[in-house]
Amino acid sequence: MGLRLSQHAEGHGSKFAKKYNVNRLVFAKEAVSRMEAVSREKQIKPWRREKKIALIESVNPKWVDMTNTAR
């Protein structure tokens, strides 16, 4: 498990995750670099909720926790 995933799993994730009690990873995509990952996050962040849900359901229709399967 990557550093960021383990931080979230241990309760040391983002302020958002703490505030809203986020405890499942339902979408993950491997990035070549940190810069690429941040760029993708910034691209997705302004999307409407419906579009984000459609993205999640395109790869994880049952919303299964992917913490142990993500890299």
Summary of the structure (lengths in Angstrom):
residues: 71
radius of gyration: 12.3
end to end distance: 5.6
largest distance: 29.6
contacts: 134
relative contact order: 0.21
helix: 48%
strand: 0%
